[in-house]
Amino acid sequence: MQCDYFDAGACRSCTLMGDPYAAQLAANDARVREIVGDRPGLAWSPPFASPESAFRAKAKMVVAGTTEAPTLGILAPDGTGVDLRACGIIGPHASAALPTLAAFVADVGLRPYDVPRRTGELKAIHVTESPDGELMVRFVLRSEGQVGRIRRGLPALTEALPNLRVVTVNLLPEHKAAVEGDVEIPLTEHTTLPLRLPHVTLHAGPGAFVQTNTAVAAGLYAQARAWIDEADPAHVLDLYCGIGGFALHAAAPGRAVTGVEVSPEAVSSARRSAAEAAIPARFEVGDATTYAPPGAPDLVVVNPPRRGLGPRLSAWLEAADAPTVVYSSCNPVTLARDLDAMPSLRPVRARLFDMFPQTDHAEVLVLLRRGPAPSTQEHP
């Protein structure tokens, strides 16, 4: 895809911008296979491709400039704002809303935060879009003093953006390199954004982990669901379950599903999705690295952050009786390390999901089975 920001040197976040997409996908697939390594019995499926542009469901825009002329984008090395409102990877509904949001900043008199001087209030605007085009907008402020301005201007904003469903204020009082703080102030009746996928509707609350690329996420969940149904486990344990993406897709008649997540808000969203869909899944607040299930699950799903499973959880999976593991990884380096730490769990199938086109970031789904490596390759 063509990006004027990249060509002008204003933004280089998309490191592969300008390379033909087919070449990007092939190179990323080859790189991931090399990092994971040659493992006996492991069969790779063709990579799952993404749209080249307008794929990003989340836009976290740093606000700078002035009240009258705010910039929404990133910061230059000197701390000044670089406006990226026309960024081509942002989803169509969020992209269409950005000019209205910039005008709203000026209309209600919000003063952008000046990083070098440590003055001002509005640090960022986060926009998440659903597959249906509904929006969740979060205003990240330094203090609560400006919430009233946003609240008073909200009727005009919702009139200008009729697809706006959720609006909140997030408070980040500290001067630090962080995208959000711990305090969330809801300003609308609705507090979650429904993400209607082919098999289930997920509910995303403010700050919840949501897959960046909804189209590819749907493919990721569908692949995991197919592998899980093939294994036909009686009990599925989903660690790092978030808002329930894998767990809710794993559900089936007669199958017990338990999801574990450290965020109470994410667990609440997962429970809501399960109740609405009449899915008999159970979700618990807990630390995935130390969770001890009451019984041995037949299949474990893990979707850890970039740091991977780590030695404790890898050791538990290696010693557990679960015959099948489905591992979703956003970091092939830590994935390879974790696979080495679980030698009795043999990777038999794997697939790259291109969640982040125009970059070399990779999401990899791996199916592991306990026991010796198969004598012949299996085909997904």
C-alpha positions in Angstrom: 0.0 0.0 0.0 1.0 3.6 -0.5 1.7 5.7 2.6 2.7 9.4 2.3 3.6 9.5 6.0 6.2 6.8 5.5 7.6 8.2 2.3 8.0 11.6 4.0 9.7 10.1 7.0 7.0 11.3 9.3 6.1 7.8 10.6 8.1 4.6 10.2 6.1 2.4 12.5 5.1 0.2 9.5 8.6 -1.1 8.8 7.7 -3.1 5.7 5.6 -0.3 4.1 6.0 -0.2 0.4 7.0 -3.9 0.0 4.5 -6.0 -2.0 2.1 -7.6 0.4 2.6 -11.1 -1.0 6.3 -10.8 -0.5 5.8 -9.6 3.1 3.6 -12.5 3.9 5.9 -15.1 2.4 9.0 -13.5 4.2 7.2 -13.4 7.6 6.0 -17.0 7.2 9.6 -18.2 6.3 11.0 -16.2 9.2 8.6 -17.6 11.8 9.2 -21.2 10.6 12.9 -20.6 11.0 12.6 -19.2 14.5 10.3 -22.0 15.6 12.7 -24.5 14.1 12.6 -27.9 12.5 10.5 -30.0 14.7 9.7 -33.6 13.7 6.1 -34.1 12.8 5.2 -30.4 12.6 3.1 -29.5 9.6 2.6 -25.8 8.6 -0.6 -24.6 7.0 -0.4 -21.7 4.5 -0.4 -18.3 6.2 -3.7 -16.6 6.9 -3.6 -13.2 5.0 -5.1 -9.9 6.0 -6.4 -6.9 4.1 -3.4 -4.7 3.3 -5.0 -1.5 4.6 -7.8 -0.3 6.9 -7.4 -3.4 9.0 -6.7 -1.9 12.4 -9.6 -2.0 14.8 -7.8 0.0 17.5 -6.2 3.5 17.1 -4.4 4.9 20.0 -3.7 8.5 19.0 -1.4 10.7 21.0 -2.8 14.3 21.2 -0.4 17.2 20.9 -0.4 20.7 19.3 -2.8 23.3 20.5 -6.4 23.4 21.6 -7.3 25.2 18.3 -5.2 22.9 16.1 -4.6 19.6 17.8 -2.6 16.8 16.3 -3.8 13.2 16.5 -1.0 10.6 15.9 2.4 10.2 17.4 5.2 12.3 18.9 8.3 13.4 17.0 11.6 12.9 18.8 11.5 16.5 20.1 8.1 15.8 21.7 6.0 17.7 19.1 3.0 16.1 17.5 2.9 14.4 14.2 -0.7 14.3 12.8 -1.6 10.9 11.4 -5.4 11.2 10.9 -5.1 9.9 7.3 -3.2 6.7 8.4 -4.1 4.0 5.9 -4.0 1.1 8.3 -6.7 2.4 10.7 -10.1 0.9 10.2 -12.6 2.8 8.1 -15.0 3.8 10.9 -12.4 4.9 13.4 -10.6 6.8 10.5 -13.8 8.6 9.6 -14.3 9.7 13.2 -10.9 11.2 13.8 -11.6 14.6 12.1 -14.8 15.0 14.2 -12.8 14.1 17.4 -10.1 16.6 16.6 -12.8 19.3 16.1 -14.4 18.2 19.4 -11.1 18.9 21.2 -11.2 22.5 19.9 -14.9 23.0 20.5 -14.8 22.0 24.2 -11.5 23.7 24.8 -9.4 20.7 25.8 -5.7 21.6 26.0 -3.4 18.9 24.6 -0.6 17.7 26.9 2.8 19.2 26.1 5.3 16.5 26.9 8.5 18.6 26.9 6.8 21.3 29.2 4.6 18.9 31.1 1.6 21.1 30.8 -1.9 20.6 29.4 -4.5 17.9 30.0 -5.5 15.7 27.0 -2.8 13.1 26.4 -4.4 10.7 23.9 -7.6 9.6 22.3 -8.2 5.8 21.9 -10.7 4.7 19.3 -11.9 1.1 18.9 -14.3 0.1 16.1 -16.5 -3.0 16.0 -17.2 -5.1 12.8 -20.6 -3.3 12.7 -19.0 0.1 12.7 -19.8 1.1 16.3 -17.2 3.0 18.2 -15.7 3.2 21.7 -13.8 6.4 22.4 -11.5 7.0 25.4 -10.1 10.4 26.3 -6.9 10.0 28.3 -6.6 13.0 30.6 -4.0 14.1 33.2 -6.6 15.0 35.8 -10.3 14.8 36.4 -10.8 18.6 36.2 -11.6 18.5 32.5 -14.1 15.7 32.6 -16.9 18.2 32.8 -16.0 19.8 29.5 -16.2 16.4 27.8 -19.5 15.5 29.5 -21.1 18.8 28.5 -20.0 18.4 24.9 -21.1 14.8 24.7 -24.6 15.4 23.2 -23.0 17.3 20.3 -20.4 14.6 19.8 -22.9 11.7 19.7 -25.0 13.7 17.2 -22.0 14.1 15.0 -21.0 10.5 15.5 -24.2 8.5 15.6 -22.3 5.2 15.7 -20.6 6.2 18.9 -21.6 3.7 21.6 -19.1 4.0 24.5 -17.3 7.1 25.8 -15.0 7.1 28.8 -12.3 9.2 30.4 -9.1 7.5 31.5 -6.9 9.3 34.0 -3.1 9.1 33.6 -1.8 11.7 36.1 1.9 10.6 35.9 4.4 11.9 33.4 5.5 8.6 32.0 5.7 6.6 28.8 2.3 4.9 29.3 -0.8 4.7 27.1 -3.4 4.8 29.9 -3.9 4.9 33.7 -5.8 2.8 36.2 -8.9 5.0 36.6 -11.7 4.8 34.1 -14.8 7.2 34.2 -17.7 6.1 32.0 -19.7 8.8 30.4 -22.3 6.8 28.5 -25.0 4.3 29.4 -23.2 1.6 27.4 -19.8 0.5 28.8 -18.8 -2.2 26.4 -18.5 -2.5 22.7 -20.1 -5.6 21.1 -17.7 -7.3 18.7 -20.0 -9.5 16.6 -18.0 -12.3 15.1 -19.3 -15.2 13.1 -19.7 -17.6 16.0 -20.1 -15.4 19.1 -20.4 -11.8 20.2 -17.6 -10.6 22.4 -17.9 -7.5 24.7 -14.9 -5.2 24.8 -14.7 -2.9 27.8 -12.3 0.1 28.1 -8.8 -1.1 28.3 -9.6 -4.7 27.5 -7.3 -6.6 25.3 -8.8 -6.7 21.8 -7.1 -8.3 18.9 -5.9 -5.5 16.6 -7.2 -7.1 13.4 -10.8 -8.3 13.6 -10.9 -10.1 10.3 -7.7 -12.1 11.1 -8.9 -12.6 14.7 -12.0 -14.3 13.4 -9.8 -16.6 11.3 -7.6 -17.3 14.3 -10.6 -18.3 16.5 -12.1 -20.4 13.7 -8.8 -22.3 13.3 -8.5 -22.9 17.1 -12.2 -24.0 17.2 -11.6 -26.5 14.4 -8.6 -28.0 16.1 -10.4 -28.2 19.4 -13.5 -29.8 17.9 -11.2 -32.4 16.2 -9.7 -33.3 19.6 -13.2 -33.3 21.1 -12.2 -32.7 24.7 -14.6 -33.0 27.6 -13.0 -30.1 29.5 -11.1 -27.1 28.0 -9.1 -24.7 30.2 -8.3 -21.3 28.6 -5.4 -19.5 30.3 -5.0 -15.7 29.6 -8.6 -15.9 28.3 -9.1 -12.1 28.1 -12.7 -11.3 27.1 -13.3 -14.9 26.2 -12.4 -15.1 22.5 -10.9 -18.7 22.5 -13.0 -20.0 25.4 -16.3 -19.0 23.8 -15.3 -20.4 20.4 -14.3 -23.7 22.1 -17.7 -24.2 23.7 -19.8 -27.1 22.5 -22.6 -29.3 23.8 -21.4 -31.5 26.6 -18.0 -29.7 26.8 -17.0 -27.9 30.0 -15.0 -24.7 29.4 -13.2 -22.7 32.0 -11.4 -19.3 31.3 -8.9 -17.7 33.6 -7.9 -14.0 33.4 -6.3 -11.6 35.8 -8.5 -8.7 34.8 -11.8 -8.6 36.6 -13.2 -6.3 33.9 -12.3 -8.8 31.2 -13.8 -11.7 33.1 -17.0 -9.7 33.6 -17.2 -9.1 29.8 -16.6 -12.8 29.1 -19.4 -13.8 31.5 -21.7 -11.4 29.8 -21.0 -12.8 26.4 -21.5 -16.3 27.6 -24.8 -15.5 29.3 -26.1 -13.7 26.2 -25.2 -16.6 24.0 -26.4 -19.2 26.5 -22.9 -20.8 26.5 -22.2 -22.8 29.6 -18.6 -21.5 30.0 -17.2 -20.5 33.4 -14.8 -17.6 33.8 -12.6 -16.9 36.9 -10.3 -14.1 37.9 -6.9 -15.5 38.5 -3.2 -15.5 37.6 -2.7 -17.9 34.6 0.9 -18.6 35.7 -0.2 -19.9 39.1 -3.7 -21.2 38.5 -4.3 -24.7 39.8 -7.4 -26.3 38.2 -9.5 -28.6 40.4 -9.3 -31.4 37.8 -7.0 -32.2 34.9 -8.3 -30.6 31.7 -8.3 -32.5 28.4 -7.2 -29.5 26.4 -5.5 -26.3 27.5 -5.5 -23.1 25.4 -2.8 -20.5 26.2 -2.6 -17.0 24.7 0.2 -15.3 26.7 1.6 -11.8 26.2 4.9 -11.3 24.3 7.0 -12.6 27.2 5.5 -16.1 26.6 4.5 -18.7 29.2 7.6 -18.5 31.3 9.3 -21.4 33.2 6.5 -21.9 35.8 3.6 -22.3 33.4 5.7 -24.3 30.9 6.7 -26.7 33.7 3.1 -27.1 34.8 2.0 -27.9 31.2 4.9 -30.3 30.8 3.9 -32.2 34.0 0.2 -32.0 33.5 -1.9 -34.8 32.1 -3.6 -32.7 29.4 -3.1 -34.5 26.1 -3.6 -31.4 23.9 -2.5 -27.8 24.0 -3.4 -25.0 21.6 -0.9 -22.2 21.9 -1.5 -18.7 20.4 1.7 -16.7 20.4 2.4 -13.1 19.4 6.2 -13.7 19.7 7.8 -16.6 17.8 11.0 -16.2 19.9 9.3 -16.9 23.2 7.1 -19.5 21.5 10.2 -21.5 20.5 11.7 -21.2 24.0 8.4 -22.5 25.5 8.2 -25.4 23.1 11.8 -26.4 24.1 10.7 -26.3 27.7 7.8 -28.8 27.1 9.4 -31.7 25.2 6.6 -34.2 25.9 4.1 -31.8 24.1 4.9 -32.2 20.4 3.9 -29.5 18.0 2.0 -31.1 15.1 0.3 -28.2 13.4 1.1 -24.5 13.1 -0.1 -21.5 11.1 0.9 -17.9 10.8 -1.9 -15.3 11.1 -0.9 -12.0 9.7 -2.4 -9.7 12.4 -0.1 -6.8 11.6 0.5 -6.3 7.9 3.2 -3.9 6.9 5.4 -5.1 9.8 7.3 -8.3 10.8 5.1 -8.9 13.9 3.5 -12.3 13.8 0.7 -14.2 15.5 1.2 -18.0 15.4 -1.2 -20.7 16.3 0.3 -24.1 17.3 -1.4 -27.4 18.1 0.6 -29.6 20.5 -0.1 -33.2 21.4 1.4 -35.2 24.2 3.6 -38.2 23.3 6.3 -39.2 20.8 6.7 -37.4 17.5 4.5 -38.9 14.7 6.4 -41.0 12.2 4.8 -39.1 9.2 3.7 -35.5 8.8 0.1 -34.7 9.4 -1.7 -32.3 7.2 -4.0 -29.6 8.6 
